[in-house]
Amino acid sequence: MRVGIRRARASDIATLDALAQRAVAEIGRAFYSRRQIVRAVNRMASVDSRLIADGSLYVAELGDTIVGCIGWTPGGSLLPARAGLVEEDLTAEPGSAVLRSLFVEPAHAGRGVARSLFRRCKSDAAKAGFRRMEALASAAAKGPCRRFGFARSRAVRLRFDDGLELVSYHMTLDL
Ligand SMILES: CC(C)(COP(=O)(O)OP(=O)(O)OC[C@H]1O[C@@H](n2cnc3c(N)ncnc32)[C@H](O)[C@@H]1OP(=O)(O)O)[C@@H](O)C(=O)NCCC(=O)NCCS
């Protein structure tokens, strides 16, 4: 499948948030409980629109249809913003770019969309001078990230204020 990759525009955000919710709800349910998925959809399934101004949020298109997205930031917290976690902060090492907002439309999953998105993301982060990338990968993204060359470093228990937990994986890749 040949997908085009372009930088995201502000007008894409509503489409990307809806896509992210479908991705977490439909793909994530093979990896998490129903309660965990409801929480993840409500608190974590959105794209970080601040990345648009930096030109570091990308969409994958098949014809005119958006089928996925990915982003990166120069460092920062690995934890999703505004998720309501009671976790202490998990900040990337100095010099690391952070992979963010990786979601693929369920109907187009398993066909290399994430790989195409990641190739562009990795290339641009390397061109910007980063030599390492870190990610807090969901259980659904752990396998793909391993295939992209990330090493699994450790499982992180994300804990919400009502005690609900959700395991993610802190992974690193030399660029
Ligand atoms: C994670 C996600 C983005 C992957 O998207 P995708 O387009 O289906 O991934 P691809 O088809 O590009 O697959 C990438 C690689 O991972 C491999 N892969 C896919 N699922 C895998 C799994 N469960 N275990 C191991 N490897 C897996 C593929 O075989 C492929 O490897 P290859 O290119 O070497 O053949 C998608 O499943 C998704 O949106 N999940 C729900 C949202 C989510 O959890 N996002 C991550 C937040 S951190």
Ligand as a Chemical Component Dictionary entry (heavy atoms), coordinates in Angstrom:
data_LIG
# 
_chem_comp.id                   LIG 
_chem_comp.type                 NON-POLYMER 
_chem_comp.pdbx_formal_charge   0 
_chem_comp.three_letter_code    LIG 
# 
loop_
_chem_comp_atom.comp_id 
_chem_comp_atom.atom_id 
_chem_comp_atom.alt_atom_id 
_chem_comp_atom.type_symbol 
_chem_comp_atom.charge 
_chem_comp_atom.model_Cartn_x 
_chem_comp_atom.model_Cartn_y 
_chem_comp_atom.model_Cartn_z 
_chem_comp_atom.pdbx_ordinal 
LIG C1  C1  C 0 0.493  0.798  16.892 1  
LIG C2  C2  C 0 -0.102 1.108  15.537 2  
LIG C3  C3  C 0 0.083  2.598  15.252 3  
LIG C4  C4  C 0 0.611  0.283  14.440 4  
LIG O1  O1  O 0 0.134  0.703  13.168 5  
LIG P1  P1  P 0 0.176  -0.249 11.853 6  
LIG O2  O2  O 0 0.034  0.631  10.669 7  
LIG O3  O3  O 0 -0.817 -1.329 12.024 8  
LIG O4  O4  O 0 1.662  -0.844 11.903 9  
LIG P2  P2  P 0 2.452  -1.412 10.641 10 
LIG O5  O5  O 0 1.517  -2.155 9.756  11 
LIG O6  O6  O 0 3.246  -0.323 10.019 12 
LIG O7  O7  O 0 3.407  -2.460 11.335 13 
LIG C5  C5  C 0 4.692  -2.103 11.774 14 
LIG C6  C6  C 0 5.477  -3.347 12.106 15 
LIG O8  O8  O 0 5.017  -3.888 13.350 16 
LIG C7  C7  C 0 4.716  -5.269 13.194 17 
LIG N1  N1  N 0 3.636  -5.542 14.147 18 
LIG C8  C8  C 0 2.381  -5.099 14.093 19 
LIG N2  N2  N 0 1.695  -5.516 15.186 20 
LIG C9  C9  C 0 2.571  -6.254 15.918 21 
LIG C10 C10 C 0 2.468  -6.977 17.140 22 
LIG N3  N3  N 0 1.335  -6.990 17.859 23 
LIG N4  N4  N 0 3.553  -7.626 17.595 24 
LIG C11 C11 C 0 4.697  -7.606 16.898 25 
LIG N5  N5  N 0 4.862  -6.925 15.719 26 
LIG C12 C12 C 0 3.796  -6.280 15.241 27 
LIG C13 C13 C 0 4.350  -5.419 11.760 28 
LIG O9  O9  O 0 4.536  -6.753 11.308 29 
LIG C14 C14 C 0 5.314  -4.470 11.088 30 
LIG O10 O10 O 0 6.596  -5.050 10.982 31 
LIG P3  P3  P 0 7.394  -5.042 9.565  32 
LIG O11 O11 O 0 7.213  -3.660 8.969  33 
LIG O12 O12 O 0 8.793  -5.322 9.945  34 
LIG O13 O13 O 0 6.725  -6.110 8.760  35 
LIG C15 C15 C 0 -1.627 0.772  15.513 36 
LIG O14 O14 O 0 -1.772 -0.571 15.914 37 
LIG C16 C16 C 0 -2.481 1.632  16.425 38 
LIG O15 O15 O 0 -2.936 2.712  16.028 39 
LIG N6  N6  N 0 -2.761 1.135  17.657 40 
LIG C17 C17 C 0 -3.708 1.758  18.575 41 
LIG C18 C18 C 0 -3.248 3.093  19.088 42 
LIG C19 C19 C 0 -1.968 2.999  19.871 43 
LIG O16 O16 O 0 -1.824 2.180  20.759 44 
LIG N7  N7  N 0 -1.030 3.883  19.512 45 
LIG C20 C20 C 0 0.269  3.936  20.129 46 
LIG C21 C21 C 0 0.298  4.888  21.230 47 
LIG S1  S1  S 0 1.917  4.827  22.017 48 
# 
loop_
_chem_comp_bond.comp_id 
_chem_comp_bond.atom_id_1 
_chem_comp_bond.atom_id_2 
_chem_comp_bond.value_order 
_chem_comp_bond.pdbx_ordinal 
LIG C1  C2  SING 1  
LIG C2  C3  SING 2  
LIG C2  C4  SING 3  
LIG C2  C15 SING 4  
LIG C4  O1  SING 5  
LIG O1  P1  SING 6  
LIG P1  O2  DOUB 7  
LIG P1  O3  SING 8  
LIG P1  O4  SING 9  
LIG O4  P2  SING 10 
LIG P2  O5  DOUB 11 
LIG P2  O6  SING 12 
LIG P2  O7  SING 13 
LIG O7  C5  SING 14 
LIG C5  C6  SING 15 
LIG C6  O8  SING 16 
LIG C6  C14 SING 17 
LIG O8  C7  SING 18 
LIG C7  N1  SING 19 
LIG C7  C13 SING 20 
LIG N1  C8  SING 21 
LIG N1  C12 SING 22 
LIG C8  N2  DOUB 23 
LIG N2  C9  SING 24 
LIG C9  C10 SING 25 
LIG C9  C12 DOUB 26 
LIG C10 N3  SING 27 
LIG C10 N4  DOUB 28 
LIG N4  C11 SING 29 
LIG C11 N5  DOUB 30 
LIG N5  C12 SING 31 
LIG C13 O9  SING 32 
LIG C13 C14 SING 33 
LIG C14 O10 SING 34 
LIG O10 P3  SING 35 
LIG P3  O11 DOUB 36 
LIG P3  O12 SING 37 
LIG P3  O13 SING 38 
LIG C15 O14 SING 39 
LIG C15 C16 SING 40 
LIG C16 O15 DOUB 41 
LIG C16 N6  SING 42 
LIG N6  C17 SING 43 
LIG C17 C18 SING 44 
LIG C18 C19 SING 45 
LIG C19 O16 DOUB 46 
LIG C19 N7  SING 47 
LIG N7  C20 SING 48 
LIG C20 C21 SING 49 
LIG C21 S1  SING 50 
# 
